[in-house]
Amino acid sequence: MLSYFVFVYIHPYIEGNGRMGRFLMNVMLAAGGHPWTVLPVETRDRCMSALETASVEQDIGLLAEYLADLVQVQLQGKPEARTPTN
């Protein structure tokens, strides 16, 4: 999950940045035996806020919590509940 933050932090291009970061994050999750995880558009504000906190305050806690919530939803096998709560 840290890889997602590091990639979008060091690769500051608007087009393609998020897609490649999410792809790399999922490759690493899959390599560790975790499910492929989608970042729902409905949670974009939470994701962007967590990325901003990680960047400005050098604290990835909110981002890790956000991504862990999404992975947990996938592990529970509830596709209708893909959007974690705030």
KEKE-3310 file (N, C-alpha, C; in steps of 0.2 Angstrom, whole numbers, plus 5000, padded with zeros to 4 digits):
npx = (5004:5010:5017:5008:5006:5020:5022:5013:5017:5030:5029:5023:5012:4998:4989:4987:4994:4987:4980:4991:4997:4987:4987:5000:4999:4989:4996:5006:4998:4991:5003:5005:4995:4983:4967:4963:4960:4948:4947:4934:4925:4916:4922:4932:4935:4939:4950:4959:4960:4967:4979:4984:4986:4996:5006:5008:5009:5018:5012:5006:4995:4981:4979:4983:4973:4962:4964:4965:4952:4946:4952:4947:4933:4933:4939:4928:4919:4908:4902:4892:4894:4905:4909:4918:4914:4916)
npy = (4994:5006:5007:5012:5025:5030:5029:5038:5050:5052:5052:5064:5066:5071:5063:5047:5043:5040:5028:5019:5019:5012:5000:4995:4994:4984:4973:4971:4968:4956:4948:4946:4937:4943:4950:4957:4974:4987:5004:5013:5025:5032:5034:5043:5056:5053:5045:5054:5064:5056:5053:5066:5070:5060:5065:5079:5078:5068:5055:5040:5034:5036:5033:5020:5014:5017:5009:4997:4995:4993:4982:4973:4973:4966:4954:4949:4946:4953:4960:4970:4979:4987:5000:5007:5013:5030)
npz = (5000:5003:4992:4982:4987:4986:4973:4966:4973:4968:4955:4947:4937:4929:4920:4919:4930:4942:4937:4934:4947:4955:4948:4950:4964:4965:4959:4969:4980:4975:4973:4986:4990:4992:4988:4972:4971:4970:4968:4972:4963:4971:4983:4981:4986:4999:4997:4990:5000:5010:5002:5001:5015:5017:5009:5013:5027:5029:5033:5032:5037:5036:5023:5023:5031:5023:5012:5017:5022:5010:5005:5015:5012:5000:5004:5011:5002:4997:4985:4983:4992:4990:4994:5006:5023:5029)
capx = (5000:5015:5020:5004:5008:5026:5022:5009:5021:5036:5027:5018:5009:4990:4986:4989:4997:4982:4979:4997:4998:4983:4989:5006:4996:4986:5001:5009:4993:4990:5009:5005:4990:4977:4962:4963:4955:4946:4946:4928:4924:4912:4927:4938:4937:4943:4957:4963:4962:4972:4985:4986:4989:5002:5011:5010:5011:5022:5009:5002:4990:4974:4979:4983:4967:4957:4965:4964:4945:4944:4954:4943:4927:4935:4939:4922:4915:4902:4903:4887:4896:4912:4911:4919:4912:4922)
capy = (5000:5011:5008:5016:5032:5032:5030:5044:5055:5053:5052:5069:5068:5070:5058:5040:5043:5036:5021:5015:5018:5007:4994:4993:4992:4978:4968:4969:4965:4950:4944:4944:4933:4947:4951:4963:4979:4992:5010:5015:5032:5035:5035:5047:5061:5050:5043:5060:5067:5052:5055:5073:5069:5057:5069:5085:5077:5062:5050:5036:5030:5037:5029:5013:5012:5017:5003:4991:4994:4991:4975:4969:4972:4961:4947:4947:4944:4957:4965:4975:4983:4989:5007:5007:5019:5035)
capz = (5000:5003:4985:4979:4989:4984:4965:4965:4975:4964:4948:4948:4931:4930:4916:4919:4936:4946:4935:4935:4954:4957:4945:4954:4971:4965:4958:4975:4984:4972:4975:4993:4991:4993:4982:4967:4975:4966:4972:4969:4962:4976:4988:4978:4991:5005:4994:4989:5006:5013:4999:5003:5021:5017:5006:5017:5034:5029:5038:5027:5041:5034:5017:5024:5034:5018:5007:5021:5022:5003:5004:5019:5009:4995:5007:5014:4996:4996:4979:4983:4998:4988:4996:5014:5026:5031)
cpx = (5004:5017:5015:5005:5014:5026:5019:5013:5027:5035:5021:5014:5002:4988:4990:4992:4993:4981:4985:4999:4994:4984:4995:5004:4993:4991:5004:5004:4992:4997:5009:4999:4983:4973:4964:4958:4954:4945:4940:4928:4921:4917:4933:4940:4941:4950:4961:4965:4968:4979:4988:4989:4996:5008:5013:5012:5016:5019:5004:4996:4983:4974:4979:4977:4961:4958:4964:4956:4943:4946:4949:4936:4928:4935:4933:4917:4909:4903:4898:4889:4903:4914:4912:4916:4918:4924)
cpy = (5006:5013:5013:5024:5034:5033:5037:5050:5057:5054:5057:5071:5066:5064:5052:5038:5038:5029:5017:5014:5012:5000:4991:4991:4985:4972:4966:4966:4957:4945:4942:4940:4937:4948:4957:4968:4985:4998:5014:5023:5036:5037:5040:5052:5058:5048:5049:5064:5063:5053:5061:5073:5066:5061:5075:5083:5071:5056:5046:5032:5030:5033:5022:5010:5012:5011:4997:4989:4991:4983:4970:4968:4966:4954:4945:4944:4947:4962:4971:4980:4986:4996:5006:5014:5024:5034)
cpz = (5000:4996:4981:4980:4986:4976:4964:4967:4971:4957:4947:4941:4932:4926:4917:4926:4941:4944:4936:4943:4957:4954:4949:4961:4971:4963:4964:4980:4982:4974:4982:4995:4993:4987:4978:4970:4970:4970:4969:4969:4968:4982:4986:4983:4997:5003:4993:4995:5010:5009:5000:5010:5021:5014:5010:5024:5035:5034:5033:5031:5038:5027:5018:5027:5028:5013:5011:5022:5015:5003:5009:5016:5003:4998:5010:5008:4995:4991:4979:4988:4996:4991:5004:5017:5028:5038)
residu = (MET:LEU:SER:TYR:PHE:VAL:PHE:VAL:TYR:ILE:HIS:PRO:TYR:ILE:GLU:GLY:ASN:GLY:ARG:MET:GLY:ARG:PHE:LEU:MET:ASN:VAL:MET:LEU:ALA:ALA:GLY:GLY:HIS:PRO:TRP:THR:VAL:LEU:PRO:VAL:GLU:THR:ARG:ASP:ARG:CYS:MET:SER:ALA:LEU:GLU:THR:ALA:SER:VAL:GLU:GLN:ASP:ILE:GLY:LEU:LEU:ALA:GLU:TYR:LEU:ALA:ASP:LEU:VAL:GLN:VAL:GLN:LEU:GLN:GLY:LYS:PRO:GLU:ALA:ARG:THR:PRO:THR:ASN)
# end
